[in-house]
Amino acid sequence: ELPSSLKVIGTAVFQYCESLRSIKIAEGVEIIGESSFLGCRQLEHVELPSSLRQIGERVFFNCKQLEHVELPSSLKEIGEAAFRGCKSLRAIRIPDGVERLEGAAFLVCDQLEYVELPNGLREIGERAFCGCGSLRSIKIPEGVKMIGSCTFYRCEQLEHVELPGSLREIGREVFRFCRSLRVIKIPDGVEILEECAFGGCEQLEHVELP
């Protein structure tokens, strides 16, 4: 349990504390610096404060026992690879204040079944959900203009995808090897559909192009 006077948790503060199982971050903390809990392999429970604005790069990288985390509505930024390799994480709701989801944010969270993206989202970075093999459905909210390369690469259980009318660019290999995907409708506003965007989608039966 951390003190209420704390505002910033700096870089790698608890990195590789491999016996740490639970952490309560006190109200008042606004920033969790990069790699703060990287490699805390036994970390199961994290309580985040309503004051939190920023989760830095690789903060929970390879926290393999982390099953649930509730992100506060105050959150504005989720850094690159922030939850990469959280192999026990099953659901995540990203709050409305987050406008860009950085690359590899949830890379190989292979038990992740449910994702709720925020209404304020504008861009999804490369490999954000790459290798999330348990994810079955995703709704990209209105306002998103670009989906970065390999965002849903090898999401092999992904069956349903809803793309917004605001979308302009679908990056390279975004849905490659989404082997369960059967139907896709590309919205009218899409201008760029990059190479191999749907390569290896073996079950894909129906495609509607703009």
C-alpha beads as a LAMMPS data file, in Angstrom:
LAMMPS data file: protein, C-alpha beads

210 atoms
209 bonds

1 atom types
1 bond types

-500.0 500.0 xlo xhi
-500.0 500.0 ylo yhi
-500.0 500.0 zlo zhi

Masses

1 110.0

Atoms # bond

1 1 1 0.000 0.000 0.000
2 1 1 1.489 3.318 -1.090
3 1 1 1.177 6.677 0.732
4 1 1 -1.441 9.322 -0.121
5 1 1 1.293 11.949 -0.594
6 1 1 2.573 10.192 -3.731
7 1 1 1.986 11.809 -7.159
8 1 1 4.367 9.941 -9.484
9 1 1 5.710 6.391 -9.497
10 1 1 8.972 6.531 -11.406
11 1 1 10.637 4.218 -13.901
12 1 1 11.081 0.548 -12.935
13 1 1 10.285 1.166 -9.242
14 1 1 9.013 -2.377 -8.601
15 1 1 10.501 -4.092 -11.664
16 1 1 11.032 -7.854 -11.221
17 1 1 9.550 -7.978 -7.712
18 1 1 8.574 -11.520 -8.494
19 1 1 6.842 -12.302 -5.173
20 1 1 4.566 -9.239 -5.242
21 1 1 0.916 -10.371 -5.373
22 1 1 -1.133 -7.246 -4.705
23 1 1 -0.712 -3.470 -4.924
24 1 1 -3.029 -0.612 -3.969
25 1 1 -2.004 2.680 -5.517
26 1 1 -3.247 5.564 -3.401
27 1 1 -5.467 8.436 -4.495
28 1 1 -3.378 11.329 -5.738
29 1 1 -1.056 9.319 -7.991
30 1 1 -1.298 10.707 -11.536
31 1 1 1.512 8.919 -13.368
32 1 1 2.871 5.379 -13.259
33 1 1 6.257 5.472 -14.969
34 1 1 7.533 3.018 -17.529
35 1 1 8.329 -0.561 -16.506
36 1 1 7.176 0.101 -12.915
37 1 1 5.826 -3.433 -12.437
38 1 1 7.518 -5.158 -15.365
39 1 1 8.158 -8.833 -14.682
40 1 1 6.108 -9.006 -11.458
41 1 1 5.066 -12.503 -12.425
42 1 1 2.958 -13.220 -9.305
43 1 1 1.022 -9.946 -9.342
44 1 1 -2.688 -10.830 -9.289
45 1 1 -4.464 -7.714 -8.058
46 1 1 -3.943 -4.022 -8.813
47 1 1 -6.108 -1.199 -7.464
48 1 1 -5.703 2.023 -9.422
49 1 1 -6.748 5.475 -8.125
50 1 1 -9.357 7.762 -9.680
51 1 1 -6.606 10.416 -10.000
52 1 1 -4.530 8.386 -12.489
53 1 1 -3.866 10.072 -15.849
54 1 1 -1.020 8.081 -17.388
55 1 1 0.134 4.464 -17.484
56 1 1 3.597 4.477 -19.031
57 1 1 5.308 2.073 -21.396
58 1 1 5.630 -1.567 -20.290
59 1 1 4.182 -0.837 -16.827
60 1 1 2.596 -4.296 -16.422
61 1 1 4.650 -6.131 -19.067
62 1 1 4.713 -9.881 -18.306
63 1 1 2.534 -9.665 -15.198
64 1 1 1.360 -13.136 -16.108
65 1 1 -1.014 -13.680 -13.168
66 1 1 -2.882 -10.377 -13.469
67 1 1 -6.502 -11.371 -14.109
68 1 1 -8.415 -8.116 -13.717
69 1 1 -7.684 -4.402 -13.684
70 1 1 -10.210 -1.582 -13.601
71 1 1 -8.974 1.492 -15.441
72 1 1 -10.251 4.778 -13.925
73 1 1 -12.239 7.328 -15.925
74 1 1 -9.465 9.894 -15.318
75 1 1 -7.037 7.931 -17.514
76 1 1 -5.785 9.700 -20.663
77 1 1 -2.828 7.619 -21.824
78 1 1 -1.895 3.939 -22.001
79 1 1 1.720 3.518 -23.052
80 1 1 3.286 1.124 -25.522
81 1 1 3.266 -2.515 -24.365
82 1 1 1.668 -1.433 -21.062
83 1 1 -0.101 -4.780 -20.578
84 1 1 1.918 -6.907 -22.976
85 1 1 2.122 -10.540 -21.936
86 1 1 -0.571 -10.331 -19.229
87 1 1 -1.598 -13.858 -20.037
88 1 1 -4.302 -14.180 -17.361
89 1 1 -6.116 -10.933 -18.195
90 1 1 -9.642 -11.759 -19.396
91 1 1 -11.412 -8.427 -19.862
92 1 1 -10.536 -4.769 -20.236
93 1 1 -12.621 -1.624 -20.479
94 1 1 -10.681 1.395 -21.728
95 1 1 -12.143 4.707 -20.467
96 1 1 -13.461 7.443 -22.735
97 1 1 -10.597 9.877 -22.099
98 1 1 -8.075 7.695 -23.974
99 1 1 -7.696 9.000 -27.553
100 1 1 -4.832 6.809 -28.755
101 1 1 -4.080 3.231 -27.810
102 1 1 -0.331 2.801 -28.192
103 1 1 1.316 -0.068 -30.008
104 1 1 1.501 -3.548 -28.451
105 1 1 -0.598 -2.345 -25.494
106 1 1 -2.206 -5.789 -25.058
107 1 1 0.094 -7.900 -27.219
108 1 1 -0.216 -11.670 -26.568
109 1 1 -2.793 -11.330 -23.795
110 1 1 -3.948 -14.715 -24.963
111 1 1 -6.789 -15.151 -22.412
112 1 1 -8.335 -11.765 -23.219
113 1 1 -11.955 -12.416 -24.195
114 1 1 -13.640 -9.026 -23.882
115 1 1 -12.449 -5.541 -24.906
116 1 1 -14.473 -2.339 -24.699
117 1 1 -12.918 0.548 -26.601
118 1 1 -13.748 4.172 -25.688
119 1 1 -15.906 6.586 -27.641
120 1 1 -13.112 9.166 -27.696
121 1 1 -10.610 6.847 -29.386
122 1 1 -9.022 8.153 -32.612
123 1 1 -6.188 5.747 -33.374
124 1 1 -5.165 2.187 -32.542
125 1 1 -1.416 1.563 -32.623
126 1 1 0.448 -1.307 -34.269
127 1 1 0.038 -4.778 -32.705
128 1 1 -2.234 -3.421 -29.958
129 1 1 -4.119 -6.749 -29.682
130 1 1 -1.836 -8.977 -31.723
131 1 1 -1.947 -12.596 -30.555
132 1 1 -5.043 -12.187 -28.355
133 1 1 -6.169 -15.658 -29.277
134 1 1 -9.303 -15.745 -27.081
135 1 1 -10.845 -12.509 -28.368
136 1 1 -14.094 -13.278 -30.221
137 1 1 -15.643 -9.888 -30.965
138 1 1 -14.505 -6.282 -31.345
139 1 1 -16.377 -3.060 -32.016
140 1 1 -14.202 -0.198 -33.206
141 1 1 -15.910 3.021 -32.056
142 1 1 -16.976 5.883 -34.281
143 1 1 -14.172 8.442 -34.457
144 1 1 -11.315 5.997 -35.094
145 1 1 -9.590 6.926 -38.363
146 1 1 -6.698 4.477 -38.457
147 1 1 -6.036 0.922 -37.321
148 1 1 -2.291 0.301 -37.185
149 1 1 -0.423 -2.627 -38.703
150 1 1 -0.923 -6.090 -37.169
151 1 1 -3.418 -4.790 -34.597
152 1 1 -5.441 -8.033 -34.540
153 1 1 -2.857 -10.325 -36.134
154 1 1 -3.438 -13.967 -35.106
155 1 1 -6.601 -13.296 -33.115
156 1 1 -7.623 -16.746 -34.216
157 1 1 -10.996 -16.850 -32.393
158 1 1 -12.136 -13.451 -33.671
159 1 1 -15.530 -13.967 -35.317
160 1 1 -17.187 -10.554 -35.345
161 1 1 -15.689 -7.173 -36.280
162 1 1 -17.607 -3.905 -36.473
163 1 1 -15.788 -1.064 -38.248
164 1 1 -16.866 2.605 -37.966
165 1 1 -17.834 5.002 -40.724
166 1 1 -15.031 7.326 -39.606
167 1 1 -12.343 4.800 -40.609
168 1 1 -9.933 5.923 -43.337
169 1 1 -7.018 3.495 -43.152
170 1 1 -6.629 -0.207 -42.372
171 1 1 -2.963 -1.010 -41.928
172 1 1 -0.793 -3.881 -43.078
173 1 1 -1.763 -7.355 -41.765
174 1 1 -4.360 -5.911 -39.365
175 1 1 -6.559 -9.035 -39.459
176 1 1 -4.055 -11.510 -40.847
177 1 1 -4.618 -15.094 -39.648
178 1 1 -7.948 -14.249 -38.009
179 1 1 -8.979 -17.757 -38.948
180 1 1 -12.527 -17.588 -37.512
181 1 1 -13.591 -14.407 -39.299
182 1 1 -16.369 -15.123 -41.835
183 1 1 -17.834 -11.740 -42.783
184 1 1 -16.367 -8.235 -43.072
185 1 1 -17.850 -4.951 -44.222
186 1 1 -15.370 -2.216 -45.123
187 1 1 -16.996 1.214 -44.511
188 1 1 -17.469 3.675 -47.364
189 1 1 -14.915 6.185 -46.075
190 1 1 -11.913 3.816 -46.160
191 1 1 -9.240 5.135 -48.535
192 1 1 -6.292 2.855 -47.768
193 1 1 -6.421 -0.916 -47.369
194 1 1 -2.846 -2.084 -46.947
195 1 1 -1.223 -5.353 -47.962
196 1 1 -2.246 -8.644 -46.384
197 1 1 -4.876 -6.907 -44.231
198 1 1 -7.003 -10.079 -44.337
199 1 1 -4.384 -12.591 -45.437
200 1 1 -4.810 -16.081 -44.005
201 1 1 -8.465 -15.547 -42.989
202 1 1 -9.319 -19.075 -44.037
203 1 1 -13.019 -18.944 -43.083
204 1 1 -13.755 -15.579 -44.702
205 1 1 -16.852 -16.059 -46.899
206 1 1 -18.247 -12.576 -47.519
207 1 1 -16.512 -9.225 -48.037
208 1 1 -18.302 -5.941 -48.690
209 1 1 -16.040 -3.249 -50.152
210 1 1 -16.851 0.485 -50.302

Bonds

1 1 1 2
2 1 2 3
3 1 3 4
4 1 4 5
5 1 5 6
6 1 6 7
7 1 7 8
8 1 8 9
9 1 9 10
10 1 10 11
11 1 11 12
12 1 12 13
13 1 13 14
14 1 14 15
15 1 15 16
16 1 16 17
17 1 17 18
18 1 18 19
19 1 19 20
20 1 20 21
21 1 21 22
22 1 22 23
23 1 23 24
24 1 24 25
25 1 25 26
26 1 26 27
27 1 27 28
28 1 28 29
29 1 29 30
30 1 30 31
31 1 31 32
32 1 32 33
33 1 33 34
34 1 34 35
35 1 35 36
36 1 36 37
37 1 37 38
38 1 38 39
39 1 39 40
40 1 40 41
41 1 41 42
42 1 42 43
43 1 43 44
44 1 44 45
45 1 45 46
46 1 46 47
47 1 47 48
48 1 48 49
49 1 49 50
50 1 50 51
51 1 51 52
52 1 52 53
53 1 53 54
54 1 54 55
55 1 55 56
56 1 56 57
57 1 57 58
58 1 58 59
59 1 59 60
60 1 60 61
61 1 61 62
62 1 62 63
63 1 63 64
64 1 64 65
65 1 65 66
66 1 66 67
67 1 67 68
68 1 68 69
69 1 69 70
70 1 70 71
71 1 71 72
72 1 72 73
73 1 73 74
74 1 74 75
75 1 75 76
76 1 76 77
77 1 77 78
78 1 78 79
79 1 79 80
80 1 80 81
81 1 81 82
82 1 82 83
83 1 83 84
84 1 84 85
85 1 85 86
86 1 86 87
87 1 87 88
88 1 88 89
89 1 89 90
90 1 90 91
91 1 91 92
92 1 92 93
93 1 93 94
94 1 94 95
95 1 95 96
96 1 96 97
97 1 97 98
98 1 98 99
99 1 99 100
100 1 100 101
101 1 101 102
102 1 102 103
103 1 103 104
104 1 104 105
105 1 105 106
106 1 106 107
107 1 107 108
108 1 108 109
109 1 109 110
110 1 110 111
111 1 111 112
112 1 112 113
113 1 113 114
114 1 114 115
115 1 115 116
116 1 116 117
117 1 117 118
118 1 118 119
119 1 119 120
120 1 120 121
121 1 121 122
122 1 122 123
123 1 123 124
124 1 124 125
125 1 125 126
126 1 126 127
127 1 127 128
128 1 128 129
129 1 129 130
130 1 130 131
131 1 131 132
132 1 132 133
133 1 133 134
134 1 134 135
135 1 135 136
136 1 136 137
137 1 137 138
138 1 138 139
139 1 139 140
140 1 140 141
141 1 141 142
142 1 142 143
143 1 143 144
144 1 144 145
145 1 145 146
146 1 146 147
147 1 147 148
148 1 148 149
149 1 149 150
150 1 150 151
151 1 151 152
152 1 152 153
153 1 153 154
154 1 154 155
155 1 155 156
156 1 156 157
157 1 157 158
158 1 158 159
159 1 159 160
160 1 160 161
161 1 161 162
162 1 162 163
163 1 163 164
164 1 164 165
165 1 165 166
166 1 166 167
167 1 167 168
168 1 168 169
169 1 169 170
170 1 170 171
171 1 171 172
172 1 172 173
173 1 173 174
174 1 174 175
175 1 175 176
176 1 176 177
177 1 177 178
178 1 178 179
179 1 179 180
180 1 180 181
181 1 181 182
182 1 182 183
183 1 183 184
184 1 184 185
185 1 185 186
186 1 186 187
187 1 187 188
188 1 188 189
189 1 189 190
190 1 190 191
191 1 191 192
192 1 192 193
193 1 193 194
194 1 194 195
195 1 195 196
196 1 196 197
197 1 197 198
198 1 198 199
199 1 199 200
200 1 200 201
201 1 201 202
202 1 202 203
203 1 203 204
204 1 204 205
205 1 205 206
206 1 206 207
207 1 207 208
208 1 208 209
209 1 209 210
